[in-house]
């Protein structure tokens, strides 16, 4: 307002105009935010109750007012920092959503295959992504129980993700990769909270913790790319990395469940089984070859015997013809 008043006689008009513009801006922003929150709270309903929307708008205004009264300028700065930090996560999610929209448009245009290979479970399955009425419905209780088990396994993978990734590597690369992958990822996962805790002693170690977390997710992304290639699932490394950064326990669980369902045999066991089958086939071929040789020998013997019989028959016919000619001369 000080800047508006510096314009002399126009200062009062510009100040009033700025106040009206700010009110309209905050009202429309609050209205849009209330609509989004109301839709989310109504499980995606496109036209939620207006009274509920007003309730969310009042709660937003009261929360902002309480923060400003309690903390003043410092609280406002903190609120701005939190908004920027939370917006970073939604930026990654929006990138993933854009890729999903692009694929859906390709399928709608006939350029993509809707029945292409996919993972056994979805990323959001452990978080009860079904409509709220279906979750508590007796008709879908079996699916809800399965989602509950997936939720429990996803919580466990917050801490045992290295073990799950090592099991996936064993199915992809062989048993020799299990221990190195498990130990390496375990060290990385343990360093993340350790470096955050050391920030009280040595300031700045929190940045090293984030670097370790990014590298930890990068390692999971490498295994996921290999799993997609093995299962012939479309995707890209950038998508895998973004999803892993946001929710690595669900990514690890999705990868492990799909590999155990579709592969479930380590490469060395698969080679052993293939060699065993090849040995059985070779043995059967050798047996059939020996049987064929034996049959050929029998056919040769039969043909020889038949030739001898024909010669004998032809010899007997010649002698009889000569004797009959002698009788006719006499």
C-alpha positions in Angstrom: 0.0 0.0 0.0 3.0 2.3 0.6 3.9 1.9 -3.1 0.3 2.7 -4.2 0.2 5.8 -2.1 3.4 7.0 -3.8 1.4 7.8 -6.9 0.0 11.0 -5.4 -3.7 11.6 -6.0 -4.2 8.2 -7.5 -2.9 6.5 -4.3 -6.3 6.2 -2.6 -7.9 4.8 -5.7 -5.1 2.3 -6.4 -5.1 1.2 -2.7 -8.8 0.5 -2.8 -8.5 -1.3 -6.1 -5.6 -3.4 -4.8 -7.7 -4.3 -1.7 -10.6 -5.5 -3.9 -8.3 -7.5 -6.2 -6.7 -9.2 -3.2 -10.0 -10.1 -1.7 -11.2 -11.5 -5.0 -7.9 -13.5 -5.4 -8.1 -15.0 -1.9 -11.8 -15.8 -2.2 -11.5 -17.5 -5.5 -8.3 -19.4 -4.4 -10.1 -20.5 -1.2 -13.1 -21.5 -3.2 -11.0 -23.7 -5.5 -9.1 -25.2 -2.7 -12.3 -25.9 -0.8 -13.8 -27.6 -3.9 -10.7 -29.8 -4.3 -10.6 -30.8 -0.6 -14.4 -31.4 -0.6 -14.1 -33.7 -3.7 -11.3 -35.7 -2.1 -13.2 -36.0 1.2 -16.2 -37.2 -0.7 -14.2 -40.0 -2.4 -14.0 -38.2 -5.7 -17.6 -37.1 -6.0 -17.9 -34.5 -8.8 -20.7 -32.6 -7.1 -20.1 -32.7 -3.3 -22.6 -31.1 -0.9 -22.3 -27.3 -0.8 -22.6 -27.1 3.0 -19.6 -29.4 3.3 -17.7 -27.1 0.9 -18.5 -24.1 3.1 -17.2 -26.0 6.1 -13.9 -26.7 4.5 -13.6 -23.0 3.4 -14.2 -21.9 7.0 -11.7 -24.3 8.4 -9.0 -23.1 5.9 -9.7 -19.5 6.9 -9.6 -20.2 10.6 -6.4 -22.2 10.3 -4.6 -19.4 8.4 -5.9 -16.8 10.9 -4.8 -18.8 13.9 -1.3 -19.2 12.4 -1.0 -15.5 11.7 -2.2 -14.5 15.2 0.0 -17.0 17.0 3.2 -16.5 15.1 2.9 -13.3 13.0 5.4 -12.9 10.2 7.5 -15.9 11.2 4.5 -18.2 11.0 3.7 -16.8 7.5 7.2 -17.5 6.4 7.0 -21.0 7.8 3.7 -21.6 6.1 5.2 -20.5 2.8 8.1 -22.8 3.2 5.8 -25.7 4.0 3.7 -24.9 0.9 6.8 -25.0 -1.3 8.1 -28.2 0.2 4.8 -30.0 -0.1 4.4 -28.7 -3.7 7.6 -30.5 -4.7 6.0 -33.9 -4.0 2.9 -33.0 -5.9 5.1 -31.9 -8.8 6.5 -35.5 -9.1 3.0 -36.9 -8.8 1.7 -34.6 -11.6 4.5 -35.8 -13.8 3.4 -39.4 -13.3 -0.2 -38.4 -13.8 0.7 -36.7 -17.1 2.4 -39.9 -18.3 -0.7 -41.9 -17.3 -2.9 -39.5 -19.2 -0.7 -39.8 -22.3 -0.9 -43.6 -22.2 -4.7 -43.5 -21.7 -5.0 -41.2 -24.7 -2.9 -43.6 -26.8 -5.2 -46.5 -25.9 -8.2 -44.4 -26.7 -6.7 -43.5 -30.1 -6.0 -47.1 -30.9 -2.2 -46.8 -30.7 -1.8 -48.6 -27.4 -2.7 -52.0 -26.1 -5.1 -52.0 -23.1 -4.4 -55.7 -22.5 -0.6 -55.3 -22.4 1.4 -56.8 -19.6 1.3 -55.1 -16.2 2.3 -55.6 -12.6 0.3 -58.0 -10.5 -0.8 -55.2 -8.1 -1.1 -51.4 -8.4 1.0 -48.9 -6.6 -2.0 -47.6 -4.6 -3.5 -51.0 -3.8 -1.9 -51.2 -0.3 -3.5 -47.8 0.6 -7.2 -48.9 0.2 -7.7 -46.9 -3.0 -11.2 -48.4 -3.6 -14.3 -46.3 -2.9 -15.1 -46.0 0.8 -18.5 -47.8 0.4 -16.9 -50.8 -1.2 -14.2 -51.1 1.4 -16.7 -51.6 4.2 -19.2 -53.5 2.0 -19.7 -57.2 2.8 -19.8 -57.9 -0.9 -16.2 -56.9 -1.4 -14.8 -58.1 2.0 -12.4 -60.6 0.4 -10.8 -57.8 -1.6 -10.6 -55.6 1.5 -8.8 -58.3 3.4 -6.3 -58.7 0.6 -5.8 -54.9 0.6 -5.3 -55.0 4.3 -2.6 -57.7 3.9 -0.9 -55.5 1.3 -1.1 -52.5 3.6 0.7 -54.4 6.4 3.3 -55.7 3.9 3.9 -52.2 2.6 4.4 -50.9 6.2 7.0 -53.7 6.8 8.8 -52.7 3.6 9.5 -49.3 5.0 12.1 -51.1 7.1 12.7 -54.4 5.2 12.8 -53.0 1.7 16.5 -54.2 1.2 15.4 -57.8 1.9 12.5 -57.5 -0.6 14.7 -56.0 -3.3 17.4 -58.7 -2.7 14.7 -61.4 -3.2 13.7 -59.7 -6.4 17.4 -59.6 -7.5 17.7 -63.3 -6.7 14.8 -64.0 -9.1 16.3 -61.7 -11.8 20.1 -62.2 -11.6 20.6 -65.3 -9.5 21.3 -66.3 -5.8 24.8 -64.8 -5.9 23.3 -61.3 -5.9 21.1 -61.7 -2.8 23.7 -61.0 0.0 25.5 -58.1 -1.7 22.3 -56.3 -2.6 20.8 -56.9 0.9 23.9 -55.6 2.7 24.4 -52.6 0.4 20.8 -51.4 0.6 20.6 -52.1 4.3 23.6 -49.8 4.9 22.0 -47.0 2.7 18.6 -47.3 4.5 20.3 -47.2 8.0 22.3 -44.1 7.0 19.2 -42.0 6.2 17.9 -41.7 9.8 21.4 -41.8 11.2 22.5 -38.7 9.2 19.3 -36.9 10.1 20.0 -37.6 13.8 23.6 -36.4 13.5 22.3 -33.0 12.3 22.1 -31.9 15.9 25.8 -32.5 16.3 27.1 -31.6 12.9 24.9 -29.1 11.0 24.2 -29.9 7.4 24.3 -33.7 7.6 20.6 -33.7 6.7 21.6 -32.9 3.1 23.8 -36.0 3.0 20.8 -38.0 4.3 18.8 -36.8 1.3 21.6 -37.7 -1.1 21.7 -41.2 0.4 17.9 -41.4 0.0 18.1 -40.4 -3.7 20.8 -43.0 -4.3 18.8 -45.6 -2.4 15.8 -45.0 -4.7 18.1 -45.0 -7.7 19.2 -48.5 -6.8 15.6 -49.7 -6.5 14.8 -48.1 -9.8 17.6 -50.1 -11.5 16.1 -53.4 -10.2 12.6 -52.2 -11.3 13.7 -51.5 -14.8 15.2 -55.0 -15.1 12.0 -56.4 -13.7 9.9 -54.5 -16.3 12.2 -55.8 -19.1 11.9 -59.3 -17.8 8.1 -59.2 -17.6 7.8 -57.1 -20.8 6.0 -54.2 -19.1 6.0 -50.9 -20.8 7.5 -47.9 -18.9 10.6 -45.8 -18.5 13.4 -45.3 -16.0 12.2 -41.7 -15.2 8.7 -43.0 -14.3 10.2 -45.7 -12.1 12.5 -43.2 -10.3 9.7 -40.7 -9.7 7.4 -43.3 -8.2 10.2 -44.8 -6.1 11.0 -41.4 -4.6 7.4 -40.8 -3.5 6.5 -44.3 -2.3 9.3 -46.9 -2.3 7.7 -49.4 0.0 4.8 -49.9 -2.4 7.1 -50.0 -5.4 9.2 -52.7 -3.8 6.1 -54.7 -2.8 4.6 -54.5 -6.3 7.9 -55.7 -7.9 8.3 -58.6 -5.5 4.7 -59.8 -5.7 4.8 -59.7 -9.6 8.1 -61.5 -9.8 7.1 -64.2 -7.4 3.9 -64.8 -9.3 5.3 -64.9 -12.8 8.9 -66.0 -12.4 9.4 -67.7 -9.0 12.5 -69.6 -10.2 16.1 -68.4 -9.9 18.1 -68.3 -13.1 20.4 -71.2 -12.0 17.5 -73.4 -11.2 15.9 -72.6 -14.5 19.2 -73.5 -16.3 19.3 -76.8 -14.4 15.8 -77.6 -15.2 16.3 -76.8 -18.9 19.4 -78.9 -19.0 17.5 -81.7 -17.3 14.8 -81.5 -19.9 17.4 -81.4 -22.6 19.0 -84.5 -21.2 15.6 -86.3 -21.1 14.9 -85.3 -24.7 18.4 -86.4 -25.8 17.9 -89.7 -24.0 14.6 -90.2 -25.7 16.1 -89.3 -29.0 18.9 -91.8 -28.5 16.5 -94.5 -27.5 14.3 -93.8 -30.5 17.4 -93.9 -32.8 18.5 -97.2 -31.4 14.9 -98.6 -31.9 14.9 -97.3 -35.5 18.3 -99.0 -36.2 16.9 -102.3 -34.8 13.8 -102.0 -37.0 16.0 -101.2 -40.1 18.0 -104.4 -39.4 14.9 -106.4 -39.2 13.6 -105.0 -42.4 16.9 -105.8 -44.1 16.7 -109.4 -42.9 13.1 -109.7 -44.2 14.0 -108.2 -47.5 16.9 -110.7 -47.9 14.8 -113.6 -47.0 12.1 -112.5 -49.5 14.7 -112.2 -52.2 15.9 -115.7 -51.6 12.4 -117.1 -51.7 11.8 -115.4 -55.0 15.0 -116.8 -56.4 14.0 -120.3 -55.2 10.6 -120.0 -56.8 12.0 -118.8 -60.1 14.5 -121.7 -60.1 11.7 -124.3 -59.5 9.7 -122.8 -62.4 12.7 -123.1 -64.9 13.2 -126.8 -64.1 9.5 -127.6 -64.5 9.4 -125.8 -67.9 12.5 -127.8 -69.2 11.0 -131.1 -68.1 7.7 -130.3 -69.9 9.5 -129.5 -73.1 11.3 -132.9 -73.0 8.1 -134.7 -72.7 6.6 -132.9 -75.7 9.6 -133.9 -77.9 9.1 -137.6 -77.0 
